Amino acid sequence: MTEPIDKKLILRESLALQRTTLANQTTLLAFLRTAMYFAVAGLSTRNVLQIENSFLIELAFYSISFVILVLGILNFFKHKKMISENRKHVGDYKLQYYE
C-alpha cells in the first residue's frame, strides 16, 4: 500500500521552484547590471583619465564586461536546466496524487 500524497507537499514544492526560478532571473539581471557598469567604465575611461595608456585600461574594462556577461548567461542556463529537472520530480508527485 502506498502512502497518500500530501497536497501541501505538492504546493510547497511548486512554490519553491517558482521562487528558485525568480532568484535565477534576478541573478541574471545582477550579472547584466555588473557587465553594464564595466562597459560604462570603459566608455568613460578615455575622457576621465588623461594618461597615455587609457586605451589599454578601456580595453580591460570591455573585456571584463564581456566575461561577466558570458558567465552570467552560462550560469542562468545551467541553473535553468537544473530547475527544469526538479520540476519533473514535482510532476511525479502530481501524477501519483491524481491517480
Biopython code that builds the backbone (N, CA, C, O; Angstrom):
import numpy as np
from Bio.PDB.StructureBuilder import StructureBuilder

atoms = [
    (1, "MET", "N", (0.844, -1.183, 0.000)),
    (1, "MET", "CA", (0.000, 0.000, 0.000)),
    (1, "MET", "C", (0.889, 1.246, 0.000)),
    (1, "MET", "O", (1.830, 1.353, 0.787)),
    (2, "THR", "N", (0.583, 2.153, -0.868)),
    (2, "THR", "CA", (1.380, 3.369, -0.945)),
    (2, "THR", "C", (0.797, 4.420, -0.011)),
    (2, "THR", "O", (-0.401, 4.436, 0.271)),
    (3, "GLU", "N", (1.679, 5.297, 0.459)),
    (3, "GLU", "CA", (1.247, 6.377, 1.328)),
    (3, "GLU", "C", (0.504, 7.428, 0.512)),
    (3, "GLU", "O", (0.862, 7.684, -0.637)),
    (4, "PRO", "N", (-0.509, 8.028, 1.084)),
    (4, "PRO", "CA", (-1.207, 9.089, 0.343)),
    (4, "PRO", "C", (-0.291, 10.301, 0.174)),
    (4, "PRO", "O", (0.482, 10.642, 1.069)),
    (5, "ILE", "N", (-0.392, 10.931, -0.972)),
    (5, "ILE", "CA", (0.418, 12.105, -1.277)),
    (5, "ILE", "C", (-0.220, 13.327, -0.632)),
    (5, "ILE", "O", (-1.420, 13.564, -0.769)),
    (6, "ASP", "N", (0.576, 14.074, 0.051)),
    (6, "ASP", "CA", (0.110, 15.281, 0.724)),
    (6, "ASP", "C", (0.005, 16.418, -0.284)),
    (6, "ASP", "O", (0.979, 16.757, -0.956)),
    (7, "LYS", "N", (-1.172, 16.997, -0.382)),
    (7, "LYS", "CA", (-1.388, 18.095, -1.326)),
    (7, "LYS", "C", (-0.534, 19.311, -0.969)),
    (7, "LYS", "O", (-0.122, 20.062, -1.853)),
    (8, "LYS", "N", (-0.266, 19.509, 0.338)),
    (8, "LYS", "CA", (0.569, 20.630, 0.770)),
    (8, "LYS", "C", (1.998, 20.469, 0.273)),
    (8, "LYS", "O", (2.676, 21.453, -0.021)),
    (9, "LEU", "N", (2.456, 19.213, 0.180)),
    (9, "LEU", "CA", (3.800, 18.947, -0.323)),
    (9, "LEU", "C", (3.930, 19.391, -1.777)),
    (9, "LEU", "O", (4.936, 19.988, -2.162)),
    (10, "ILE", "N", (2.919, 19.101, -2.575)),
    (10, "ILE", "CA", (2.945, 19.495, -3.985)),
    (10, "ILE", "C", (2.985, 21.012, -4.097)),
    (10, "ILE", "O", (3.765, 21.561, -4.876)),
    (11, "LEU", "N", (2.149, 21.688, -3.322)),
    (11, "LEU", "CA", (2.109, 23.153, -3.361)),
    (11, "LEU", "C", (3.432, 23.743, -2.888)),
    (11, "LEU", "O", (3.949, 24.677, -3.502)),
    (12, "ARG", "N", (3.983, 23.208, -1.806)),
    (12, "ARG", "CA", (5.244, 23.731, -1.274)),
    (12, "ARG", "C", (6.380, 23.545, -2.277)),
    (12, "ARG", "O", (7.187, 24.453, -2.479)),
    (13, "GLU", "N", (6.444, 22.374, -2.904)),
    (13, "GLU", "CA", (7.477, 22.120, -3.912)),
    (13, "GLU", "C", (7.311, 23.043, -5.110)),
    (13, "GLU", "O", (8.291, 23.572, -5.634)),
    (14, "SER", "N", (6.078, 23.234, -5.537)),
    (14, "SER", "CA", (5.808, 24.099, -6.692)),
    (14, "SER", "C", (6.197, 25.545, -6.392)),
    (14, "SER", "O", (6.807, 26.207, -7.232)),
    (15, "LEU", "N", (5.854, 26.035, -5.214)),
    (15, "LEU", "CA", (6.210, 27.404, -4.839)),
    (15, "LEU", "C", (7.713, 27.568, -4.686)),
    (15, "LEU", "O", (8.264, 28.611, -5.036)),
    (16, "ALA", "N", (8.376, 26.546, -4.167)),
    (16, "ALA", "CA", (9.836, 26.606, -4.035)),
    (16, "ALA", "C", (10.491, 26.696, -5.414)),
    (16, "ALA", "O", (11.469, 27.423, -5.591)),
    (17, "LEU", "N", (9.961, 25.967, -6.380)),
    (17, "LEU", "CA", (10.516, 26.037, -7.734)),
    (17, "LEU", "C", (10.276, 27.415, -8.355)),
    (17, "LEU", "O", (11.135, 27.932, -9.069)),
    (18, "GLN", "N", (9.126, 28.001, -8.087)),
    (18, "GLN", "CA", (8.865, 29.342, -8.605)),
    (18, "GLN", "C", (9.813, 30.366, -7.987)),
    (18, "GLN", "O", (10.317, 31.248, -8.682)),
    (19, "ARG", "N", (10.056, 30.250, -6.685)),
    (19, "ARG", "CA", (10.998, 31.163, -6.025)),
    (19, "ARG", "C", (12.403, 30.981, -6.586)),
    (19, "ARG", "O", (13.131, 31.953, -6.786)),
    (20, "THR", "N", (12.774, 29.742, -6.835)),
    (20, "THR", "CA", (14.100, 29.472, -7.382)),
    (20, "THR", "C", (14.224, 30.029, -8.794)),
    (20, "THR", "O", (15.274, 30.555, -9.162)),
    (21, "THR", "N", (13.172, 29.920, -9.582)),
    (21, "THR", "CA", (13.187, 30.488, -10.929)),
    (21, "THR", "C", (13.347, 32.005, -10.874)),
    (21, "THR", "O", (14.129, 32.578, -11.633)),
    (22, "LEU", "N", (12.615, 32.649, -9.983)),
    (22, "LEU", "CA", (12.735, 34.105, -9.842)),
    (22, "LEU", "C", (14.120, 34.512, -9.348)),
    (22, "LEU", "O", (14.667, 35.525, -9.784)),
    (23, "ALA", "N", (14.683, 33.724, -8.444)),
    (23, "ALA", "CA", (16.034, 34.023, -7.963)),
    (23, "ALA", "C", (17.050, 33.878, -9.089)),
    (23, "ALA", "O", (18.001, 34.656, -9.170)),
    (24, "ASN", "N", (16.858, 32.890, -9.957)),
    (24, "ASN", "CA", (17.758, 32.706, -11.095)),
    (24, "ASN", "C", (17.671, 33.899, -12.047)),
    (24, "ASN", "O", (18.692, 34.372, -12.546)),
    (25, "GLN", "N", (16.462, 34.381, -12.296)),
    (25, "GLN", "CA", (16.294, 35.549, -13.157)),
    (25, "GLN", "C", (16.912, 36.792, -12.524)),
    (25, "GLN", "O", (17.526, 37.604, -13.216)),
    (26, "THR", "N", (16.753, 36.941, -11.222)),
    (26, "THR", "CA", (17.343, 38.078, -10.530)),
    (26, "THR", "C", (18.863, 38.044, -10.607)),
    (26, "THR", "O", (19.511, 39.078, -10.765)),
    (27, "THR", "N", (19.424, 36.845, -10.493)),
    (27, "THR", "CA", (20.872, 36.705, -10.584)),
    (27, "THR", "C", (21.361, 37.072, -11.978)),
    (27, "THR", "O", (22.400, 37.716, -12.120)),
    (28, "LEU", "N", (20.622, 36.670, -13.010)),
    (28, "LEU", "CA", (20.998, 37.054, -14.374)),
    (28, "LEU", "C", (20.985, 38.574, -14.521)),
    (28, "LEU", "O", (21.894, 39.151, -15.118)),
    (29, "LEU", "N", (19.967, 39.214, -13.984)),
    (29, "LEU", "CA", (19.902, 40.673, -14.076)),
    (29, "LEU", "C", (21.057, 41.337, -13.318)),
    (29, "LEU", "O", (21.556, 42.377, -13.746)),
    (30, "ALA", "N", (21.479, 40.753, -12.214)),
    (30, "ALA", "CA", (22.630, 41.293, -11.472)),
    (30, "ALA", "C", (23.903, 41.168, -12.301)),
    (30, "ALA", "O", (24.719, 42.090, -12.331)),
    (31, "PHE", "N", (24.077, 40.033, -12.972)),
    (31, "PHE", "CA", (25.233, 39.871, -13.861)),
    (31, "PHE", "C", (25.191, 40.906, -14.990)),
    (31, "PHE", "O", (26.214, 41.510, -15.314)),
    (32, "LEU", "N", (24.013, 41.113, -15.588)),
    (32, "LEU", "CA", (23.885, 42.095, -16.673)),
    (32, "LEU", "C", (24.195, 43.504, -16.182)),
    (32, "LEU", "O", (24.877, 44.272, -16.861)),
    (33, "ARG", "N", (23.692, 43.835, -15.006)),
    (33, "ARG", "CA", (23.946, 45.161, -14.441)),
    (33, "ARG", "C", (25.440, 45.375, -14.196)),
    (33, "ARG", "O", (25.973, 46.442, -14.501)),
    (34, "THR", "N", (26.110, 44.368, -13.648)),
    (34, "THR", "CA", (27.545, 44.483, -13.392)),
    (34, "THR", "C", (28.328, 44.612, -14.694)),
    (34, "THR", "O", (29.277, 45.391, -14.780)),
    (35, "ALA", "N", (27.923, 43.840, -15.713)),
    (35, "ALA", "CA", (28.587, 43.934, -17.013)),
    (35, "ALA", "C", (28.399, 45.327, -17.613)),
    (35, "ALA", "O", (29.324, 45.872, -18.216)),
    (36, "MET", "N", (27.213, 45.902, -17.453)),
    (36, "MET", "CA", (26.983, 47.245, -17.983)),
    (36, "MET", "C", (27.810, 48.286, -17.236)),
    (36, "MET", "O", (28.283, 49.248, -17.841)),
    (37, "TYR", "N", (27.990, 48.106, -15.917)),
    (37, "TYR", "CA", (28.830, 49.039, -15.153)),
    (37, "TYR", "C", (30.262, 49.034, -15.682)),
    (37, "TYR", "O", (30.883, 50.087, -15.827)),
    (38, "PHE", "N", (30.774, 47.850, -15.966)),
    (38, "PHE", "CA", (32.129, 47.782, -16.502)),
    (38, "PHE", "C", (32.200, 48.372, -17.910)),
    (38, "PHE", "O", (33.196, 49.002, -18.264)),
    (39, "ALA", "N", (31.159, 48.177, -18.711)),
    (39, "ALA", "CA", (31.136, 48.758, -20.055)),
    (39, "ALA", "C", (31.102, 50.290, -19.980)),
    (39, "ALA", "O", (31.792, 50.962, -20.747)),
    (40, "VAL", "N", (30.320, 50.833, -19.078)),
    (40, "VAL", "CA", (30.259, 52.293, -18.899)),
    (40, "VAL", "C", (31.594, 52.814, -18.389)),
    (40, "VAL", "O", (32.038, 53.890, -18.789)),
    (41, "ALA", "N", (32.234, 52.053, -17.508)),
    (41, "ALA", "CA", (33.562, 52.450, -17.031)),
    (41, "ALA", "C", (34.542, 52.485, -18.197)),
    (41, "ALA", "O", (35.389, 53.376, -18.271)),
    (42, "GLY", "N", (34.434, 51.529, -19.100)),
    (42, "GLY", "CA", (35.292, 51.531, -20.286)),
    (42, "GLY", "C", (35.023, 52.717, -21.195)),
    (42, "GLY", "O", (35.949, 53.299, -21.760)),
    (43, "LEU", "N", (33.752, 53.072, -21.334)),
    (43, "LEU", "CA", (33.400, 54.221, -22.171)),
    (43, "LEU", "C", (33.926, 55.534, -21.602)),
    (43, "LEU", "O", (34.372, 56.409, -22.344)),
    (44, "SER", "N", (33.872, 55.662, -20.289)),
    (44, "SER", "CA", (34.254, 56.941, -19.686)),
    (44, "SER", "C", (35.737, 57.037, -19.342)),
    (44, "SER", "O", (36.205, 58.100, -18.936)),
    (45, "THR", "N", (36.469, 55.964, -19.493)),
    (45, "THR", "CA", (37.886, 55.975, -19.104)),
    (45, "THR", "C", (38.698, 56.984, -19.908)),
    (45, "THR", "O", (39.491, 57.739, -19.345)),
    (46, "ARG", "N", (38.505, 56.996, -21.198)),
    (46, "ARG", "CA", (39.308, 57.872, -22.055)),
    (46, "ARG", "C", (39.065, 59.354, -21.741)),
    (46, "ARG", "O", (39.987, 60.166, -21.814)),
    (47, "ASN", "N", (37.827, 59.696, -21.394)),
    (47, "ASN", "CA", (37.506, 61.090, -21.097)),
    (47, "ASN", "C", (37.961, 61.518, -19.701)),
    (47, "ASN", "O", (38.353, 62.667, -19.495)),
    (48, "VAL", "N", (37.908, 60.598, -18.758)),
    (48, "VAL", "CA", (38.230, 60.946, -17.375)),
    (48, "VAL", "C", (39.734, 60.886, -17.131)),
    (48, "VAL", "O", (40.305, 61.805, -16.544)),
    (49, "LEU", "N", (40.367, 59.825, -17.572)),
    (49, "LEU", "CA", (41.801, 59.656, -17.330)),
    (49, "LEU", "C", (42.595, 60.240, -18.495)),
    (49, "LEU", "O", (42.424, 59.828, -19.642)),
    (50, "GLN", "N", (43.426, 61.160, -18.205)),
    (50, "GLN", "CA", (44.267, 61.773, -19.232)),
    (50, "GLN", "C", (45.675, 61.174, -19.146)),
    (50, "GLN", "O", (46.641, 61.873, -18.842)),
    (51, "ILE", "N", (45.771, 59.885, -19.415)),
    (51, "ILE", "CA", (47.070, 59.212, -19.382)),
    (51, "ILE", "C", (47.317, 58.551, -20.733)),
    (51, "ILE", "O", (46.414, 58.430, -21.560)),
    (52, "GLU", "N", (48.548, 58.132, -20.934)),
    (52, "GLU", "CA", (48.944, 57.580, -22.230)),
    (52, "GLU", "C", (48.236, 56.269, -22.558)),
    (52, "GLU", "O", (47.751, 56.099, -23.677)),
    (53, "ASN", "N", (48.169, 55.357, -21.623)),
    (53, "ASN", "CA", (47.643, 54.025, -21.899)),
    (53, "ASN", "C", (46.173, 53.874, -21.492)),
    (53, "ASN", "O", (45.771, 52.817, -21.006)),
    (54, "SER", "N", (45.392, 54.899, -21.682)),
    (54, "SER", "CA", (43.978, 54.800, -21.318)),
    (54, "SER", "C", (43.253, 53.793, -22.217)),
    (54, "SER", "O", (42.247, 53.211, -21.810)),
    (55, "PHE", "N", (43.760, 53.586, -23.433)),
    (55, "PHE", "CA", (43.151, 52.604, -24.330)),
    (55, "PHE", "C", (43.254, 51.193, -23.751)),
    (55, "PHE", "O", (42.318, 50.402, -23.874)),
    (56, "LEU", "N", (44.381, 50.876, -23.124)),
    (56, "LEU", "CA", (44.554, 49.552, -22.524)),
    (56, "LEU", "C", (43.610, 49.355, -21.338)),
    (56, "LEU", "O", (43.052, 48.273, -21.157)),
    (57, "ILE", "N", (43.438, 50.381, -20.550)),
    (57, "ILE", "CA", (42.509, 50.301, -19.420)),
    (57, "ILE", "C", (41.080, 50.157, -19.937)),
    (57, "ILE", "O", (40.285, 49.381, -19.407)),
    (58, "GLU", "N", (40.772, 50.920, -20.982)),
    (58, "GLU", "CA", (39.449, 50.837, -21.601)),
    (58, "GLU", "C", (39.200, 49.426, -22.145)),
    (58, "GLU", "O", (38.115, 48.872, -21.965)),
    (59, "LEU", "N", (40.180, 48.861, -22.794)),
    (59, "LEU", "CA", (40.070, 47.504, -23.324)),
    (59, "LEU", "C", (39.908, 46.485, -22.199)),
    (59, "LEU", "O", (39.163, 45.517, -22.352)),
    (60, "ALA", "N", (40.583, 46.685, -21.088)),
    (60, "ALA", "CA", (40.447, 45.786, -19.933)),
    (60, "ALA", "C", (39.022, 45.831, -19.380)),
    (60, "ALA", "O", (38.446, 44.792, -19.057)),
    (61, "PHE", "N", (38.456, 47.034, -19.271)),
    (61, "PHE", "CA", (37.078, 47.149, -18.793)),
    (61, "PHE", "C", (36.101, 46.455, -19.739)),
    (61, "PHE", "O", (35.189, 45.764, -19.285)),
    (62, "TYR", "N", (36.282, 46.631, -21.043)),
    (62, "TYR", "CA", (35.410, 45.965, -22.013)),
    (62, "TYR", "C", (35.550, 44.446, -21.929)),
    (62, "TYR", "O", (34.557, 43.724, -22.023)),
    (63, "SER", "N", (36.763, 43.968, -21.753)),
    (63, "SER", "CA", (36.990, 42.527, -21.655)),
    (63, "SER", "C", (36.326, 41.958, -20.404)),
    (63, "SER", "O", (35.677, 40.913, -20.459)),
    (64, "ILE", "N", (36.489, 42.641, -19.290)),
    (64, "ILE", "CA", (35.863, 42.198, -18.046)),
    (64, "ILE", "C", (34.344, 42.200, -18.197)),
    (64, "ILE", "O", (33.671, 41.277, -17.738)),
    (65, "SER", "N", (33.812, 43.223, -18.831)),
    (65, "SER", "CA", (32.377, 43.311, -19.058)),
    (65, "SER", "C", (31.878, 42.132, -19.888)),
    (65, "SER", "O", (30.846, 41.540, -19.571)),
    (66, "PHE", "N", (32.599, 41.792, -20.940)),
    (66, "PHE", "CA", (32.192, 40.677, -21.796)),
    (66, "PHE", "C", (32.257, 39.348, -21.039)),
    (66, "PHE", "O", (31.357, 38.518, -21.164)),
    (67, "VAL", "N", (33.312, 39.150, -20.259)),
    (67, "VAL", "CA", (33.463, 37.903, -19.486)),
    (67, "VAL", "C", (32.330, 37.766, -18.466)),
    (67, "VAL", "O", (31.766, 36.682, -18.314)),
    (68, "ILE", "N", (31.998, 38.837, -17.777)),
    (68, "ILE", "CA", (30.912, 38.801, -16.791)),
    (68, "ILE", "C", (29.588, 38.496, -17.480)),
    (68, "ILE", "O", (28.783, 37.724, -16.959)),
    (69, "LEU", "N", (29.356, 39.091, -18.639)),
    (69, "LEU", "CA", (28.125, 38.839, -19.379)),
    (69, "LEU", "C", (28.018, 37.376, -19.787)),
    (69, "LEU", "O", (26.966, 36.759, -19.616)),
    (70, "VAL", "N", (29.096, 36.816, -20.324)),
    (70, "VAL", "CA", (29.083, 35.412, -20.754)),
    (70, "VAL", "C", (28.903, 34.485, -19.552)),
    (70, "VAL", "O", (28.128, 33.531, -19.623)),
    (71, "LEU", "N", (29.602, 34.750, -18.457)),
    (71, "LEU", "CA", (29.455, 33.929, -17.262)),
    (71, "LEU", "C", (28.026, 33.987, -16.710)),
    (71, "LEU", "O", (27.488, 32.972, -16.267)),
    (72, "GLY", "N", (27.429, 35.152, -16.739)),
    (72, "GLY", "CA", (26.052, 35.292, -16.263)),
    (72, "GLY", "C", (25.069, 34.510, -17.108)),
    (72, "GLY", "O", (24.167, 33.865, -16.573)),
    (73, "ILE", "N", (25.230, 34.559, -18.421)),
    (73, "ILE", "CA", (24.332, 33.822, -19.313)),
    (73, "ILE", "C", (24.520, 32.316, -19.140)),
    (73, "ILE", "O", (23.543, 31.569, -19.093)),
    (74, "LEU", "N", (25.772, 31.869, -19.046)),
    (74, "LEU", "CA", (26.027, 30.439, -18.837)),
    (74, "LEU", "C", (25.455, 29.972, -17.499)),
    (74, "LEU", "O", (24.857, 28.900, -17.416)),
    (75, "ASN", "N", (25.639, 30.775, -16.462)),
    (75, "ASN", "CA", (25.101, 30.450, -15.140)),
    (75, "ASN", "C", (23.578, 30.347, -15.187)),
    (75, "ASN", "O", (22.998, 29.442, -14.588)),
    (76, "PHE", "N", (22.936, 31.264, -15.894)),
    (76, "PHE", "CA", (21.477, 31.270, -15.991)),
    (76, "PHE", "C", (20.974, 29.979, -16.629)),
    (76, "PHE", "O", (20.072, 29.332, -16.098)),
    (77, "PHE", "N", (21.559, 29.600, -17.778)),
    (77, "PHE", "CA", (21.068, 28.415, -18.468)),
    (77, "PHE", "C", (21.404, 27.125, -17.722)),
    (77, "PHE", "O", (20.645, 26.158, -17.786)),
    (78, "LYS", "N", (22.532, 27.106, -17.015)),
    (78, "LYS", "CA", (22.885, 25.925, -16.218)),
    (78, "LYS", "C", (21.860, 25.716, -15.104)),
    (78, "LYS", "O", (21.383, 24.601, -14.889)),
    (79, "HIS", "N", (21.527, 26.797, -14.401)),
    (79, "HIS", "CA", (20.566, 26.673, -13.317)),
    (79, "HIS", "C", (19.141, 26.458, -13.840)),
    (79, "HIS", "O", (18.332, 25.800, -13.186)),
    (80, "LYS", "N", (18.839, 27.007, -15.004)),
    (80, "LYS", "CA", (17.519, 26.786, -15.590)),
    (80, "LYS", "C", (17.314, 25.307, -15.901)),
    (80, "LYS", "O", (16.223, 24.771, -15.707)),
    (81, "LYS", "N", (18.362, 24.654, -16.383)),
    (81, "LYS", "CA", (18.286, 23.219, -16.664)),
    (81, "LYS", "C", (18.080, 22.435, -15.369)),
    (81, "LYS", "O", (17.268, 21.511, -15.325)),
    (82, "MET", "N", (18.809, 22.798, -14.323)),
    (82, "MET", "CA", (18.658, 22.115, -13.033)),
    (82, "MET", "C", (17.247, 22.307, -12.468)),
    (82, "MET", "O", (16.674, 21.382, -11.892)),
    (83, "ILE", "N", (16.697, 23.495, -12.632)),
    (83, "ILE", "CA", (15.340, 23.764, -12.143)),
    (83, "ILE", "C", (14.322, 22.937, -12.909)),
    (83, "ILE", "O", (13.392, 22.392, -12.314)),
    (84, "SER", "N", (14.487, 22.838, -14.220)),
    (84, "SER", "CA", (13.532, 22.058, -15.011)),
    (84, "SER", "C", (13.602, 20.571, -14.660)),
    (84, "SER", "O", (12.581, 19.884, -14.708)),
    (85, "GLU", "N", (14.777, 20.066, -14.310)),
    (85, "GLU", "CA", (14.886, 18.673, -13.871)),
    (85, "GLU", "C", (14.149, 18.456, -12.557)),
    (85, "GLU", "O", (13.523, 17.413, -12.371)),
    (86, "ASN", "N", (14.211, 19.410, -11.654)),
    (86, "ASN", "CA", (13.479, 19.295, -10.395)),
    (86, "ASN", "C", (11.980, 19.452, -10.596)),
    (86, "ASN", "O", (11.191, 18.895, -9.832)),
    (87, "ARG", "N", (11.584, 20.199, -11.608)),
    (87, "ARG", "CA", (10.160, 20.364, -11.907)),
    (87, "ARG", "C", (9.554, 19.021, -12.312)),
    (87, "ARG", "O", (8.397, 18.744, -11.997)),
    (88, "LYS", "N", (10.326, 18.189, -13.007)),
    (88, "LYS", "CA", (9.851, 16.854, -13.370)),
    (88, "LYS", "C", (9.599, 16.026, -12.121)),
    (88, "LYS", "O", (8.658, 15.235, -12.076)),
    (89, "HIS", "N", (10.439, 16.206, -11.104)),
    (89, "HIS", "CA", (10.268, 15.470, -9.849)),
    (89, "HIS", "C", (8.939, 15.835, -9.184)),
    (89, "HIS", "O", (8.228, 14.964, -8.682)),
    (90, "VAL", "N", (8.613, 17.128, -9.188)),
    (90, "VAL", "CA", (7.335, 17.567, -8.624)),
    (90, "VAL", "C", (6.196, 17.036, -9.476)),
    (90, "VAL", "O", (5.129, 16.708, -8.957)),
    (91, "GLY", "N", (6.420, 16.950, -10.783)),
    (91, "GLY", "CA", (5.400, 16.389, -11.670)),
    (91, "GLY", "C", (5.076, 14.950, -11.323)),
    (91, "GLY", "O", (3.931, 14.528, -11.482)),
    (92, "ASP", "N", (6.055, 14.181, -10.850)),
    (92, "ASP", "CA", (5.799, 12.813, -10.425)),
    (92, "ASP", "C", (4.862, 12.785, -9.223)),
    (92, "ASP", "O", (3.984, 11.926, -9.141)),
    (93, "TYR", "N", (5.041, 13.709, -8.301)),
    (93, "TYR", "CA", (4.124, 13.797, -7.171)),
    (93, "TYR", "C", (2.699, 14.045, -7.658)),
    (93, "TYR", "O", (1.745, 13.436, -7.172)),
    (94, "LYS", "N", (2.575, 14.952, -8.628)),
    (94, "LYS", "CA", (1.249, 15.282, -9.145)),
    (94, "LYS", "C", (0.611, 14.061, -9.797)),
    (94, "LYS", "O", (-0.585, 13.824, -9.622)),
    (95, "LEU", "N", (1.389, 13.284, -10.547)),
    (95, "LEU", "CA", (0.859, 12.098, -11.189)),
    (95, "LEU", "C", (0.351, 11.102, -10.151)),
    (95, "LEU", "O", (-0.719, 10.515, -10.314)),
    (96, "GLN", "N", (1.120, 10.918, -9.089)),
    (96, "GLN", "CA", (0.699, 9.992, -8.043)),
    (96, "GLN", "C", (-0.549, 10.515, -7.317)),
    (96, "GLN", "O", (-1.407, 9.734, -6.906)),
    (97, "TYR", "N", (-0.638, 11.803, -7.168)),
    (97, "TYR", "CA", (-1.770, 12.384, -6.436)),
    (97, "TYR", "C", (-3.068, 12.244, -7.223)),
    (97, "TYR", "O", (-4.116, 11.947, -6.651)),
    (98, "TYR", "N", (-2.999, 12.460, -8.536)),
    (98, "TYR", "CA", (-4.210, 12.466, -9.336)),
    (98, "TYR", "C", (-4.655, 11.080, -9.760)),
    (98, "TYR", "O", (-5.729, 10.940, -10.346)),
    (99, "GLU", "N", (-3.866, 10.050, -9.485)),
    (99, "GLU", "CA", (-4.278, 8.686, -9.870)),
    (99, "GLU", "C", (-5.319, 8.148, -8.948)),
    (99, "GLU", "O", (-5.777, 7.019, -9.125)),
]
sb = StructureBuilder()
sb.init_structure("model")
sb.init_model(0)
sb.init_chain("A")
sb.init_seg("    ")
for serial, (resi, resn, name, xyz) in enumerate(atoms, 1):
    if name == "N":
        sb.init_residue(resn, " ", resi, " ")
    sb.init_atom(name, np.array(xyz, "f"), 0.0, 1.0, " ", f" {name:<3s}", serial, name[0])
structure = sb.get_structure()
